[in-house]
Amino acid sequence: MRFLTLGLYRILLWLVLPAVYLRLLLRARREPAYGQRISERFGQVPDGIKTGAVWFHTVSAGESIAAAPLISKMISSLPEQNYLVTTMTPTGSEQVLRHLGDSVDHCYAPYDFTFAVRSFLRKTQPRMLVLMETEIWPNLITQANALGIPVLLINARMSARSARGYARMSWLSRPVLEAISHIACQSEEHMQRFVGLGVDAGNVSVLGSVKFDLQVPEDLPKQASILKTQLNLRDRPVWIAASTHPGEDEQIIRAHLSLRSQLPELCLLLVPRHPHRVGQIGALIQQHNLSWRASSEGPTAGAYDVIVGDVMGQLLALYSLAQVAFVGGSLVDHGGHNPIEPALLRLPIVAGPADFNFAEVAQYFEAAGAYKKVGNADELASVVGVLLADDAGREMMGAQAHEVVMSNKGGTQRTLTLLSSRLT
């Protein structure tokens, strides 16, 4: 039965191969970085990639940043071991190079086509494959398992919505999940969902989220001070809408218009999840007769209504300029993004109702009184307006958010212990 289900999956992949390649080329027209190193996505391995590595697959920028401290600690603990870090996006690639440099090998991971995965595994011969969060790829996992390569899923999460989807496709998901050596979950709720999908309870554990172990860079105050001067934000009230997606920018801009009727000097830092959308967002801002500039444009003497963040790796510095943070991907049905970053910087957190990707984390902050949900632009303007007007209440929410982060640290060390034990 397992052979038949995987066989059907592989046939379906062959049928969509032309569409996948065409989509990649079309995306490269919008984002030229996707037109580079295309051969790596189909199993080609760059010269110099060493065999026998511990292979971490981190997908995109958020996962790469979250995994970097764990990988760095593992390198310090086992310096004789080779390490390979792969991503699927150019932004993830940039973060690997920024945070880990030449301490690891790096390339794109292959798409989940049989020929690409086989080629990649044959050329790299990894000692262990470590996947982050929800990167559950049938060919990759089952072929690594067939070669005797331990596969571990760390910082694992499984939303209720995703669990329902996996259950509907149990003919495929169950044999794939069974091929994973161990699943280290962020919370008890996630663990129970994996067990409910048929994973042996002995192969699942709760180690917490490594994202709570995010550290504030030592030079962040300096970065923030330089940005504040460059963007001419001194003495201005500021709020930030971070990691936004199409469909919610309009609502955020309307909320900002409403807020400016009470706070004419208020500035919005609008940071899209994908920086290539800066032109599209700028056009939207102009339609509302607001002035704007991109954060990458350098020093200015002007006082702009909206500043659009378009520099990767700049989000923490932009967060530190704001008094209130809205976390995007939540006013649209995307599932939300990481609220731990603004919490670490003692900011009160606002988000939309669709935060299912971080449901348990959000519940921690809600229980502490540090997280408010809104359903539309009017509610967003109302909540942000109240927080901007209440210095004491805002500072209390920020302190409570920070305390949640501090009390949930330790996932990185626990995960390191698990991985190290599998290598001895």
N, C-alpha and C positions, 0 to 999 in steps of 0.2 A: 504493500500500500504506500509506504514512504517513497519508494522508487517512482511509483506512478504519479503521486502528487508533485514531487519535485520535477519530474519529467514534463508535466503539464505546465508548470511555472516556467521552465526553461524554453518550452515551445512558444509560450506567450511573449517571452522576452525577445526571442528571435523575430517575431512578427512586428514588434514595436521598435526594433533597432533603427530602421531608417528615420522614424519620427524622433527618436532620442537624439540622433546625430543632427538632424535638421534643427531641432530645438536648441541644441548647443550652439550651432552656427548663428541662429537668429539672436540668441542672448548675447553672443559675442559682438553683434552689431551695436547693442545698447551698452554693453560693458566689455570693452576690448580685452580685458584680462582673461575672459573666458575663451578667447581665441588663442591663447598661449598654452603650450604644453598639452595639447589635446591628446597626443598619443599616450600620455600617462593614464588617461581615463579609460583606455582600452587595453591595459595590461603592460604597457612599455615601462621599463624601470630605468631611470637615469643612471649614467655611469657613476660609479663611486658609492652606490648604496650597498652597504655591507650585509652579508647574510647572517642568520642566527640572531637577529635582534628581537627585543621585546617591542612589539608593534602596537602603538597606540593610535586608534582612529578617532579623531576629534571633530570631524564634520566642518564646522564653521567657526567664526570668531569667538562666540560666547563659550563654546565647549573648549576651544584651544586655550583661552585665557583661564578657564576654570581648571583645566588639567595641568597647566604649566607648573604650578607649585608642587603638585604630586610627582610629576616627571622629574623635576629638579631634585626633589628629595630622594627619589629612587636612584638617580644618577650618583648622588653623594653616597648613598648606602651601598650601591653595587656598581662602582666606577668601572670595573672590568667588563661589564656587560654592554653590548651595542644596543642602541635605541633608534627606532624609526617612528616618526610621527606623520600621519597622513591626514589630509583634509579633503573636502569636496568643493570648497569655495576659495576664490582668491583672497577674500578677507581673512579666512581662517589661515591660509598660507602665510599672509603677512604677519599675523599674530604669533605663529610658530617661530618664524624667523626673529621677530622682535623679542620674544620672551625666552627662547631657548637657543637661538643662534646656531653655532656649529657644534653644540654639545649633542645634537641629535642629527640623524639623517632625515630628510624630508622630501616628500613628493605628494602628488594627488593619489587618492585611493582609486582602484579600478571600479567602474560601474559593475553592477552585479550580473554581467553576462558570463556564462560559463567559460568561454575562451579567455576573457580578460582576467577573471579571478584565477584560473589555472596558471596562466602565464605569470601573473604577479607572484603567486605563492611559489611557483617553481624557481623563480629568479631570486626571491628574497629569503625563502626558507626560514620564516620567523620561528622563534622559540616559543612565543606566546602571543596571542592576539587579545588586546584589551579594547573593548568598545565602550563608548560613552553614552549614557542615558537611554536612548531609544533606537540606536542604530542596529536594527535587527534585519540583516540582509540574508535571505535564504541560501544563495549559492556560496557566499563568502563564509558563512558560519558552518554549513554542512561540509564544504570541501576542506576547510581547515580542520574540522573535527575528523574527517576521513583520513587525513594525513597525520593524525596524532598530535595536532597542535592544540594546546589548551585554549579555549575561548572563554574569556570572562567579560561580563557586562557590568560595568561599575557606574556608580552614581545613577543607578537605574531608576527610571520612573515609568509608570503606566497609569495614565489617567483613566477615569471611568469610561469616558468616550472611546479611548483607544482599546480598552479591554473588550468592550462590546464588539468593536470591529475585528479584533483578533479572534474572538469567540465565533463570529460568523464565518471566519476563514480557518477554522480549526484544522481542516484537512491539510493546510499548509503550515500554519503557525505552530502547531503542536510538535511535529518532528523537528522543526527548526529550534524551538525553545529547548527541546530535550537534548540538542547537540551542544548547548552551552554548558561549560563545566561548572560555572558558578555565577549567580546574579547577586550583586551587592546593591541593595535598594536604599533609596533616600529615606523611606519611612515605612512604618508597619502597614499603612494602607496600600502602598505600592507592592509590598511583598505579598500581601493577601491576594491582590489581583493576579500576580504571576502564578501563585499557587492555584488559584481558581482556573487558570488556563491550562493546568496540567503539569506545571513544573514541580518536580520532587521537592518537598519542603526542606530536605536535607541539603539541597543545592542552592538555597536562597538565604540571605542574611540581611539585616538592617544595619548599615554602617553610617547613615546620615549623609548629608549633602556636602560634597567638597566645596561647593560654592560659598558656604558660610565661612570658609577659611580664607576668603579673599583678603588681601592685605592692602592697606593704603600705601601707595608708593611714597618713599621718603621725600621725593622732590615735588609731590603734588601741590603743596602750598605755593611753591615757586611757580609751577605751571599755571596755577589758578590766578596768581597775581599778574603774571604776564598777560594772560588772556583777558583779564578784567580791564587792563589798561588798553590792550589792542582793540577790544570791542567797545571801549568807552562805556563801561557799565558801572563805574564808581558812583556811589550815592543813588543808584536806581534800584527799585524793587524788581526782582527777577523770578520767574517761574519757568520750569522746564517740562517739556513733553518729549519723552525719550523713546527710541525704538518704535517709531510710529509706522503705520502701514497705510496703503491707499484705502480711502474710505473713512478714515478717522481724522486726517489732516484738516478737512473742511470743518468738522465739528470742533476741533481744537482752536482753529482760527476764529470761529464764531464765538467761542467762549472767551477768547482773548479780546475781541471787540467789546464784548459785554463788560469785561473786567476793566478795560481802559476808560469806560465811562465813569468809573469811580476812582481809578488810579491812572491818570493820563501819562505818567512817566513809566508805567509798567512795561517791561521788556519780556518777550517770550523767546526762549531758546527751544527751537523745534528741531529735533534730531531724528531724521528718518532712519529706519533699520537698514536701508540700503542707500548709501550716499549718492548713487547715480541718479536718484530722483530729485536732486536739488533744484534742477531747472523747472521741473513740473510743479514742485511745491512753490517755488518763487512766483510762477505765473498765477497760481491760486491765491497767493498772498496779495499780489497786485490787483487781482479782481476785487478785493475787499478794500482797495485804496489804502493799504498799509505799506510802509517802507520796509525793505529787507536787505540783507546782505548775507553772504556765506561766511562761515567762520574762518575759512582758509584765505580770505582776501587780504589779510594783513592789517596794520594799524589804521584807525579811522578817527576822525574828529566828529563824525556825525553820530546822532542818537537815533538808532533805527528801532522801529516797532517790533520787528522780528529778526532774529539771527538764526540761520539754518546751519546746523552742524553738519559738515561734510568731510571731516577728517577722521579716519579710522584711528582708534586708540585714544581719542580725545574725550570720551564720554565722562569718565570720572572727573576730569578737570571741569567740564561744563556743569556737571551735577553740583560741584562745590561752589559754583557761582550763584546757585539758586536758593530760594527760601522754601519752595514747595516743588515736589516732583510728581508728575503724572507718568505712569509706566504704560507704554503703548502696546499695541497688538491685542488690546482688551476691549476697545469700543467697536471692534470688528471681530468676526468669528475666527480669530487666529489662535487664541489660547493664552495670550499675554507673554510678557518677558520677565526677566529676573528682577525682583524688587529688592534683592539683597544689596545691590550696589548703592542705591540712594540711602538705604537704612544704615549702611556702614558709615555714611557721611552725616548721619543724624538728621535726615530730612523726613518730614511727614510724607506718607505715600498715598497717592490717589490712583485708582485704576478703574477700568470699566468692568462690566459683569463677566466677560469672557476671559477669565484668568485660569482656565482649567489646566494649562500646562504647569502651573505653579500653585495648584489648589491648596495643597497641604502647607506649603511655605506661606501663602497668603493667610491661611487660617491662623498660623502662629502670630503674624503681625496684627490681624484683626482682634484676636483674643487679648493682645496687649494694648489695644486702643491706638495702634499706630498706622492703621490702614483703612482708608475709606473708599467705598465703591460708589460709582456714579453710572447713570444709564444713558446720558445724552449731554449735549453741549450746555444746556441750561443748568443741569445739575453740576456739571464740571465747573462752570463759572461760579456757581453759588458756593460750592465747597472750597475751591481755591480762594475765593474772595474772603470767606470767613477766616481761613488760615492766615492769609496775608495780613489781615487786620488784627489778629490775636497773637502777639509776640510770645506771650507766656504759654498759650495753648499749643502753638506751633513747636516751641522748644521742648515742651513735655512730650508731644508725639514723637519728635525726632529722637529724644533720649530713650523712649520706650522701644522704638524701632532698633536703635543701636544695641540695646540690652538683649533683644531677641537674637541678634547676630552673635553676640558674645557668648550667649548661653548654649548655642548650637554648634560651636566650633568643635573640631576634632575628627571630622570625617576623613580628612586627608591622611592623618596618621593611621587611622584604623584601616583605610584602604591600602596604604603602603604595607602594613603588616600582612594583609591578605595576599597581596601580589608577591611579596618577598617569600612568603611561605610556599607559594606554588613554584618557585624557582630553585628551591633547595632540595 
